[in-house]
């Protein structure tokens, strides 16, 4: 299932590589975020790339334009397939990221993070953004489109509006995917059910995999519903089946 990406949000390279080995062939790639990259460094990216995996490096680069451009080039040197920058870094920064990618022979996709799925209207207001999450997401999506980035990362609740605003070829990467028959059948192993419920609560704007695909998502990022399942491969396959049912 090429559109299904699994978030390897674990603490060690050994855990990440073990999960990847169990899931390879059932999913379209693996997301490496701040936790794993900080713990294991770039070598875990290289290892997955060397094994033929698509790696989505989700470090959300957000800095002055020159620094972000250099980070994009460094990520590309690792062989990543897709990477993230923060749309709130502004048009000049986004343009620098895209130019850095365009200058490379084997160009990674560059997608801009709009509004984190942990933020709702109250949270946005607390940091001085008085727009609704949807309005802010659309504003940032249009900014990314104007900088000619490949697409954006946004919650599934905004996917349909982004698709309508930015067209059929604009890549929309959707985190905040919850549910799925296998993932809810039984609690995570090792007594992690309570921790998983707590972690789920930090995702304010979520949706099922099938609904997100129907709304127009290009790629779905799924973490704990797969990685904390008693049988991660079975969980991935059942979410894949759910996606296929609505893609027919």
VEXDREN-2710 file (C-alpha; in Angstrom, 1 decimal):
% VEXDREN-2710
k/r/px/py/pz
1/UNK/0.0/0.0/0.0
2/UNK/2.1/2.8/-1.4
3/UNK/0.2/5.7/0.3
4/UNK/0.5/4.3/3.8
5/UNK/3.6/5.5/5.7
6/UNK/4.5/4.3/9.1
7/UNK/5.9/6.6/11.7
8/UNK/8.9/5.0/13.4
9/UNK/8.5/7.0/16.6
10/UNK/10.6/4.7/18.7
11/UNK/13.7/5.3/20.9
12/UNK/16.4/3.2/19.2
13/UNK/17.6/2.2/15.8
14/UNK/17.2/-1.4/16.7
15/UNK/13.5/-1.0/17.4
16/UNK/13.0/1.0/14.2
17/UNK/14.8/-1.4/12.0
18/UNK/13.0/-4.4/13.6
19/UNK/9.6/-2.7/12.9
20/UNK/10.6/-1.9/9.3
21/UNK/11.6/-5.5/8.7
22/UNK/8.2/-6.7/9.9
23/UNK/6.3/-4.1/7.9
24/UNK/8.3/-4.0/4.6
25/UNK/6.1/-4.8/1.7
26/UNK/2.9/-4.0/3.6
27/UNK/3.4/-0.2/3.6
28/UNK/4.8/2.4/1.3
29/UNK/7.6/3.8/3.5
30/UNK/8.7/5.0/6.9
31/UNK/8.6/8.3/8.6
32/UNK/11.5/9.3/10.8
33/UNK/10.9/12.2/13.1
34/UNK/12.7/14.1/15.8
35/UNK/12.6/11.3/18.4
36/UNK/14.3/8.6/16.4
37/UNK/16.6/11.0/14.5
38/UNK/17.8/12.6/17.8
39/UNK/18.4/9.1/19.3
40/UNK/19.9/7.3/16.4
41/UNK/21.2/9.9/14.0
42/UNK/21.5/9.9/10.3
43/UNK/22.8/6.3/10.1
44/UNK/19.3/4.9/10.7
45/UNK/18.1/6.8/7.6
46/UNK/21.0/5.5/5.5
47/UNK/20.3/1.9/6.7
48/UNK/16.7/2.1/5.6
49/UNK/17.5/3.7/2.3
50/UNK/20.2/1.1/1.7
51/UNK/17.5/-1.6/2.3
52/UNK/15.4/0.0/-0.4
53/UNK/12.9/1.8/1.8
54/UNK/11.3/5.2/1.1
55/UNK/12.2/7.4/4.0
56/UNK/10.1/10.5/4.9
57/UNK/12.3/12.7/7.0
58/UNK/10.0/14.7/9.2
59/UNK/12.3/17.2/11.0
60/UNK/10.2/20.3/10.1
61/UNK/13.0/22.6/9.2
62/UNK/12.3/26.1/10.3
63/UNK/15.1/28.6/10.3
64/UNK/16.6/31.3/8.2
65/UNK/16.5/30.5/4.4
66/UNK/20.2/29.7/4.0
67/UNK/20.2/27.3/6.9
68/UNK/17.0/25.5/5.7
69/UNK/18.5/25.2/2.2
70/UNK/21.6/23.6/3.6
71/UNK/19.5/21.2/5.7
72/UNK/17.5/20.2/2.6
73/UNK/20.7/19.5/0.7
74/UNK/22.1/17.5/3.7
75/UNK/18.8/15.4/4.0
76/UNK/19.0/14.7/0.2
77/UNK/22.5/13.4/0.7
78/UNK/21.1/10.8/3.0
79/UNK/18.8/9.6/0.2
80/UNK/15.5/10.6/1.7
81/UNK/12.4/10.5/-0.5
82/UNK/10.4/13.3/1.2
83/UNK/11.1/15.9/3.9
84/UNK/9.3/18.6/5.8
85/UNK/9.8/22.3/6.4
86/UNK/7.5/24.6/8.3
87/UNK/5.2/26.7/6.2
88/UNK/5.3/29.4/8.9
89/UNK/8.9/30.0/8.0
90/UNK/7.6/32.3/5.3
91/UNK/7.7/32.5/1.5
92/UNK/11.5/33.3/1.3
93/UNK/12.4/30.3/3.4
94/UNK/10.1/28.0/1.4
95/UNK/11.5/29.2/-1.8
96/UNK/15.0/28.5/-0.6
97/UNK/14.0/25.0/0.4
98/UNK/12.5/24.4/-3.0
99/UNK/15.5/25.8/-4.9
100/UNK/17.9/23.6/-2.8
101/UNK/15.9/20.5/-3.8
102/UNK/15.6/21.6/-7.4
103/UNK/19.4/21.9/-7.6
104/UNK/19.9/18.2/-6.7
105/UNK/20.1/15.3/-9.2
106/UNK/17.9/13.0/-7.2
107/UNK/15.4/15.4/-5.8
108/UNK/13.4/14.7/-2.7
109/UNK/9.9/15.9/-2.4
110/UNK/9.6/18.9/-0.1
111/UNK/6.3/19.4/1.8
112/UNK/5.4/22.2/4.2
113/UNK/3.8/21.6/7.6
114/UNK/0.8/23.8/8.0
115/UNK/-0.9/23.6/11.5
116/UNK/0.1/20.7/13.8
117/UNK/-2.7/18.3/14.5
118/UNK/-2.2/18.9/18.2
119/UNK/-3.4/22.5/17.8
120/UNK/-7.1/23.6/17.9
121/UNK/-8.6/27.0/17.7
122/UNK/-7.9/27.8/21.4
123/UNK/-4.3/26.8/21.0
124/UNK/-3.9/28.9/17.9
125/UNK/-5.4/31.9/19.7
126/UNK/-3.0/31.5/22.5
127/UNK/-0.1/32.1/20.1
128/UNK/-1.7/35.0/18.5
129/UNK/-3.4/33.4/15.5
130/UNK/-7.0/34.4/15.5
131/UNK/-8.0/32.5/12.4
132/UNK/-9.7/29.1/12.6
133/UNK/-7.4/26.0/12.0
134/UNK/-9.0/25.6/8.5
135/UNK/-8.4/29.2/7.5
136/UNK/-4.8/29.1/8.8
137/UNK/-4.1/25.8/7.0
138/UNK/-5.4/27.2/3.7
139/UNK/-3.4/30.3/4.0
140/UNK/-0.2/28.3/4.6
141/UNK/-1.1/25.8/1.9
142/UNK/-1.4/28.6/-0.6
143/UNK/1.9/30.0/0.6
144/UNK/3.6/26.6/-0.1
145/UNK/1.9/26.3/-3.4
146/UNK/3.1/29.8/-4.4
147/UNK/6.7/28.8/-3.5
148/UNK/6.2/25.7/-5.8
149/UNK/6.7/23.2/-3.0
150/UNK/5.4/19.7/-3.7
151/UNK/2.7/19.9/-1.1
152/UNK/1.8/20.2/2.5
153/UNK/1.3/18.3/5.7
154/UNK/-2.2/18.9/7.2
155/UNK/-4.8/17.2/9.3
156/UNK/-7.4/15.1/7.5
157/UNK/-10.1/17.6/8.5
158/UNK/-8.6/20.2/6.1
159/UNK/-7.7/17.8/3.2
160/UNK/-10.8/18.4/1.1
161/UNK/-10.5/22.2/1.3
162/UNK/-6.8/22.0/0.4
163/UNK/-7.5/19.7/-2.5
164/UNK/-10.2/22.1/-3.8
165/UNK/-7.9/25.1/-3.4
166/UNK/-4.6/23.7/-4.7
167/UNK/-5.7/21.2/-7.3
168/UNK/-5.3/17.5/-8.0
169/UNK/-1.5/17.3/-8.3
170/UNK/-0.7/19.0/-5.0
171/UNK/0.6/16.4/-2.5
172/UNK/-1.2/16.3/0.8
173/UNK/0.4/14.2/3.6
174/UNK/-2.0/13.4/6.4
175/UNK/-1.1/12.6/10.0
176/UNK/-3.7/12.2/12.7
177/UNK/-5.0/8.9/11.3
178/UNK/-6.9/6.9/13.9
179/UNK/-9.0/3.8/14.0
180/UNK/-8.9/0.8/11.7
181/UNK/-10.2/-2.6/12.5
182/UNK/-7.0/-4.3/13.6
183/UNK/-5.8/-1.4/15.7
184/UNK/-8.8/-1.2/18.0
185/UNK/-9.3/-4.9/18.4
186/UNK/-7.1/-5.2/21.4
187/UNK/-4.9/-3.0/23.6
188/UNK/-1.2/-2.5/22.9
189/UNK/1.2/-5.0/24.4
190/UNK/3.4/-4.4/27.4
191/UNK/0.8/-2.4/29.3
192/UNK/0.9/0.5/26.9
193/UNK/-2.8/1.0/26.5
194/UNK/-3.0/3.9/28.9
195/UNK/0.0/5.6/27.4
196/UNK/-1.4/5.2/23.9
197/UNK/-4.7/6.8/25.0
198/UNK/-2.8/9.7/26.5
199/UNK/-0.7/10.1/23.4
200/UNK/-3.8/9.9/21.2
201/UNK/-5.3/12.8/23.1
202/UNK/-2.6/15.2/21.9
203/UNK/-4.0/14.7/18.3
204/UNK/-6.9/17.2/18.2
205/UNK/-7.9/16.9/14.5
206/UNK/-8.1/13.3/13.5
207/UNK/-9.9/11.0/11.0
208/UNK/-10.0/7.4/9.9
209/UNK/-7.8/6.2/7.0
210/UNK/-10.7/5.6/4.7
211/UNK/-12.2/9.0/5.3
212/UNK/-8.9/10.8/4.8
213/UNK/-8.4/9.1/1.4
214/UNK/-11.9/9.9/0.3
215/UNK/-11.2/13.5/1.3
216/UNK/-8.2/13.6/-1.0
217/UNK/-5.1/12.7/1.0
218/UNK/-2.1/11.6/-1.1
219/UNK/-0.2/9.9/1.8
220/UNK/-1.3/8.8/5.3
221/UNK/1.1/8.7/8.2
222/UNK/0.1/6.2/10.8
223/UNK/2.1/5.5/14.0
224/UNK/0.8/4.0/17.2
225/UNK/-2.3/2.3/15.6
226/UNK/0.2/0.1/13.8
227/UNK/3.4/0.2/15.9
228/UNK/1.6/-0.5/19.2
229/UNK/-0.7/-3.2/17.8
230/UNK/-0.2/-6.8/19.0
231/UNK/0.6/-7.7/15.3
232/UNK/1.9/-4.5/13.5
233/UNK/1.9/-6.1/10.1
234/UNK/-1.7/-7.3/10.4
235/UNK/-2.7/-3.9/11.6
236/UNK/-1.0/-2.3/8.5
237/UNK/-2.6/-4.8/6.2
238/UNK/-6.0/-4.2/7.6
239/UNK/-5.6/-0.4/7.3
240/UNK/-4.4/-1.1/3.7
241/UNK/-7.6/-3.1/3.0
242/UNK/-9.7/-0.2/4.4
243/UNK/-8.0/2.2/2.0
244/UNK/-8.4/-0.2/-1.0
245/UNK/-12.1/-0.5/-0.3
246/UNK/-12.6/3.3/-0.8
247/UNK/-10.1/3.5/-3.6
248/UNK/-12.0/1.1/-6.0
END
